[in-house]
Amino acid sequence: MIKSAFFILRLAVAWMLAILLFASLWDELPLLGRLEWPVVIAGMITMALVVAGAVSHLDRVRLIAGRIDKGTLGNRQRRQIEIPFEAGEAFDLLDAAIRELPRIEHVESARDSLQVRAKLGRPSNYGDDLLGRWNPLRWFGTMRNQILATVTPTHDSGSVTLICEPESAAWSDWFLVDDGTNYENAEAITRAISRRVAERRRGEQAAAVQTATEKELTVAKLSLLHAQVEPHFLYNTLASAQLLTRSDPVRADEMLGHLIQYLRHSLPRTEDELSTLGAELERALAYLEILRIRMGPRLAVQIDVPDALRGTPLPPMMLQTLVENAIKHGLEPRTGGGTVWIRARQSDGEVAVTVADDGDGFSTKSSGTGIGLKNVRERLRLVYDNRAALAVVANFPTGVAATITVPAQFEQERRRG
């Protein structure tokens, strides 16, 4: 109540001083200066209109803001808004929010200096003014507002300084009110920014959920693929071991040892846990040793993986998929068998793991459905976010070479992130 009374008193005093100045000038006029009643009547009408306008301003501000204080009553509003995006994105978001304001007339945006200036008209909240130009509250300045917004870059966000004010000099605030329009503009821009930030966050969350769903689907497909392969592999291995126990117990014992090693490395991991190149290589070698006992001299294996690279993080079962493809589609169809190479090299912060064979290559009779390689590519995309790749090319002179390329320090980066 005290603030409202002080606000009305301030406007009334300013106008009273202006009226007294006009009256003193009127008195100096020849002939007209003797007539005092025009000045008295004009002064009384002006004061009545000023008080009525001030009360109207107070009621409107109370209606909009829900409170009356120095911050809400002022014609000039300032806001400091933190946008959790880098400065360029914050500027684009701010510029779009300002351009969507109602009654916007002119917008100047300078992306290099991260500034936006705008002019916009004031609404006629109570219809047309009956007094028109004779209303003393319209005697100074124009019935327009302006906006100045500046984005200040910070470490990982943009800090917006927003100023909403009348398009008139600051001294006019002693005589004029804006009916809360600049408070409305400042709040509207703040709400628009909050809405756009929330919308962006919802989009990011939806993308994250979709990515997680895709990842779960890819892992499920990969698990299903291996669930289909494992029983046949286990059945054939155990059947071969059973036959060998009668003719060659030593080789049967060796085969079962490799099977145990293979199964030990095939234990399920948690959803996001990565394996290592060394662990995946042990699984693949156990698998290949079992096949070497079954295929005999038809299968040769060559390994060239430096010890320094065996700790490289690698999603489980990827190397195994490439080895199984080399055997199933490359060497098993050939009567004479062939060789499987597993090689790893590091270059420019990346580790390339290659599985190659000298089998039938991209022949129609040995080509599969491609589901295994498709799942590997999709899993690499989901785990490494386009920082890893799978390349499948023809080997020289025959066969196929499949290479997985992954970041060397991915696990450390993921933990820091």
N, C-alpha and C positions, 0 to 999 in steps of 0.2 A: 504493500500500500504506500509506504514512504517513497519507494523508488518510482512508482507511478506518479505520485504527486510532484516529486522533484522533476521528473521528465516534463510534465505539463508546465510547471513553473518556469523551467529553463526556456522552453519555446515561447511562453507568454512574455517573459522578460525581454528576450531578444526582439520579439515583434514590438513590444512597447517602446523600447529604445528606438527602433526604426520609425515608429509612428511619431515619437517626440521629435526626432530629427526632421521628419517631413513637416511637422507642425511649425517648427522654428523657421524652416525655409518658407513655408506658406505665409508666415507673419511678415516676412520681408517683402512680399509681393505688393505692389501698389494697388490700391482699391480692394483687390481680393483678400488682402491680408486682414482687412477689417471684419470679414465674415468668418466667424469661428465655427458656426454650426456645421458646415460641410466637413471640416476636419474631425469634429467630435463624432458625427454620425459615421463617417468612413472608418474612424478608429475603432468605434464600438463594434461595427459589423466585422471588421477585420479580426478583432480579438475574439469575437464569437466563433468565427470560422476557424481560427487557429486552434482554439480550445477544442472545438468539435472534431477537427482533424486529428489532434493529438490523442483524444479519447478513442477515436476510431482506430488509430494506429495501435494503441495499447491493447484494445480488444482483439484485433486481428493477430497480433503477435502472441497474445495469450492463447488464442485458439490454435495457432499453428504449432508453437513451441511447447505449450502446456505450462509455461512459467514466464515470469517477468524478471529479467535481470539486465545488467549492463551489456552482456554478450548478445542477448536476443533483441534488445531494443535498438541497437546501433544500425545505422544505414549501411555501414561497411563491415562485411563479414570476412574473417580469415580462418582457414582450415589448414591443418597439417595432416596429410594422409599418407600412410605407408602402404605401398603396393608391393607384395612379395614376388615381384618379377624383376628381371634386369631392366635398365632404364629405357631401352628401346621399346620393349613390350609394354612397360608402364605408360610410356608416352602414347602409344597407339590406343591403349585402353582408355586413357584420359581424353584424348582427342575425340574418340567415338562417343564417349559419354556426354561431352559438351555439345557435339553436333546434334544430338537427339533431344536437346532441351526444347520445350515449346517456345514459340515466338522468337527463335533464333534468327538473326538477320544477317550477320556477317562473322565469319570465322577466319582468322589468320593463324596457321600453324607452321612453326619452323622446327623441323625435326633435328636439325644440326644443333640448335641452341636449346632444344627441348622446351620450347615455350608455345603456349596457345593463348591468343587474344580473341575475344568475341564480344559482339554487341547484340543485345536482345531487348525487345520491347517489354513494357510493363503491362500486365493485364488490367482490364477495367473490372476490378473485383465487385464493384457495386453499380455497374452500368455506367452510362454516360454522365459526366459531371454537369449538373444543371447550370452551374455558374460559368462553366467553360473557362475562358481566359481571364475572367474576373475573379476567379478563385485565387486568393493570395498565396496558397500553397503551391501554385503552379507558376509563380512569377520568376523564379530563379531556376536555371538549368533546364534540362530536357527530360521528358518522361521516358527515358531509356536507362537500362543498366548495362554494365560491362563486366567482363570476366578476364582476369589475368591468372594463368596457371603455369607453373614452372616445375619441371621434374629435376631433382638433384640426384645424380647417381650415387649409390652407396655400395657396400661390398657385394651384396647379392640381391639388392632390391632397389626400388625407386621411391624417393621421398617427394611427395607433391605438395607444393605451397600454392594454395588456392585463395584468391582474393575476389570477392564479389562486391561491387559498389555501384553507386549511381554514376551516371555520365555527367557529373558536375563537380565543381571544385569542393574541397573539404569544408570550406567556410559555410557553404550552403546547408550543412547539416544542422546549423543553429536555427534555421528557419523552416526546413523541409523535412518531411518524413517519407519513407518509401513503402509504407503499409506492409512491411515484412517481406517484400519481394526478394530482396537480396539474401535474407535468411533462407527463404524457400529455395532459391537457386543453389546456395551452398549445400543445403541438405539434399537437394535432388541429385547433385553431382556426386556427393558422398555415397548416397544410396545406389546410384548407377554403378559406381566403381565397385562397391561391395557386391552387388549382384553379379557383375561380370567376373570378379575374382572367384566368387562361389561357383559360378557356372563353369569357369575354367577348371576349378578343383574337382567338380563333379565329373567333368569330361576326363580328367586325368585318372580319377578313381575308377570310372567306367572302363577306361583303357587298361588300367592295371588289373581290374577284375577279368576283363576279356583275355588279357595276356596270361593271367593265372589259369583261366579255364583252358586256353589253348595249350598251355604247358601241361596241365593235367591230362588233357586229351592225347597229346603227343606221347607223354610217358605211358599212358594206358595202351596206346597203339603199339608202342615199342615193347611193353610188357607182354601184350597179347601175342605179338609176333614171336617173341622168345618162348612164351608159354607153348606156342604151337611147335616150335623147333625142338625144345628141350626134351619132351618125351621121346621123340624119335631118336635123338642123339643118345639119350640115356639107354633106351632099349637096345639100340645097335651096339653101344659100348659094352653093356652088361652081357649081351648075347655073345659078343666076340670074346669077352673075358671068360665066359663059361666054356666056350670051345677050347680056348687056350689052356685052361686048367688041366685038360686031358692030354694035350700034346706038348705044351710048352709052359709049364707052371711059372717059370721065371718071367716070361713076357706077360703072362696073365697078371702076376703080382705088380709088374711095372705099369700095366695099363690101369689097374685099379688105383695105384698110387697117383697117377696123373688125373684120374677121375676125381679122387678126393681133393686134390689140389684145385681142380677146376671148380668144384662145388664150393669149396671154402671161399674162393674169390667171387662166387656168384651170390653170396648172402645179400639180402635186400638192404638198401641204405635208406636213410631218411630222405624226404622229398627233395630238399635243396642241397644235400651233401654231395660234393664232388669227390670223385676218386682221383687217382694219380696215374700218370702214364706207366709208372713201374708196376702198380697193381694190375692195371688192365693188360699190360704185357705178360705178366705171370699167368693170368687167366687164358690169354690167347695161346701162350706157349703150351699150357697144359692141354688145351683143346687140340693143338697141332700135333703134340706128341702122341695123343690117343689115335689121331688119324694116321700118323706115320706107322704106328703098329698095325693098324688095319690095312692101310694102303701099301705098306712096305716100301720098296724102292721107287714106287710111282710118285712119292711126295718128298720133296726136299725143302728145307727151311733155312733161310739166311736172315740173321738179326744184326742190325747195325743201329743200336740205340745207346748213345753215350750215357754213362752213369749220372752225369750232371743234369741230364734232362728227365730222369725218371721220376723226379718229384713234381713235374709239371702237372697242374690241376687239369683233369679231363673228366667229362661226364661218363658215368659207368655205361658199359656195354657198347660204346661207339666203336672202339677198336675191334671188339669181338664181331660186330656186324660186318665190318669191312673184311675181316678174315674169313668169316663164313661165306660172304659173297664170292671171294676169290676162290674158295674151294668148290662151292656148289655150282657156280656159273662158269668158272674158268677151268679148273683142273679135273673135277670128277667126270665131266663129259668126255675127256680125252683118254684114249686107251693108254697112252704113254705117261699120263700124269703131267707133272711139271714142278715148278719151284714157286714158293711164296716168299717174298721179301718184306720185311718190316724195318723201316728206317725212320730216324728222327733227326732233325737239324734245327738249329736256332739261328734267326737272323732278324735284326731290326726290332727286337722286342717281341718277336713272334716265334712260336714253335710249330714246325710243320711235321706231321706224322704221316708217312706214306705206307700204304699196303699195296704191293704190286704182285702180279702173277704173269706167267708166260703161257696162259691158257688160250682158250678159243677167242677171247676178246669180245667185241660187240657183235657176235653172230646171233642170228635169229633163234637158232635152236637152243642156245644156252642163256639167252636173256630172260630175266625174271620179270616180276610185276613192277619192280622199282619201289615197293612200299618201304623196304628197309632203308634205302638211301634217302627217300623223301622224309622219313621220320628223323633221320640223322640231321638233315638240313634244317628241319623245323625246330628240332631241339637245340641246335647250335644258335639259331636266331633268338629263341626264347631265353637261353641261358646267357649268351654273350651280347645280345642286343646289336646284331649286325657287325660285331667286331671279330667274328669267326666265320670260316667258310669251309665248304667241302667242294673239291674239284675232282672230277672223274674224267680221265683222258685215256687214250689208247697208249699202251706200253709198246716199246720198240724191242724186237721186231714183232712180237705177238703179245696178246694179253691186255690187261687193264691195270692202270695205276690210279688209286683213289687216295687223295691227300686231304687231311683235316688240318687247318691252320687256326691256332688259338693264341690269345695273348699269354705271354710267358708269366706275367705277374698278376693274373686275373684274381686269384683267391685273395691275395693281400689287398688289392684294390676294393674288392667286394666287402671285405671286413671293415676297411676304413670307411666305406660309404655307408 
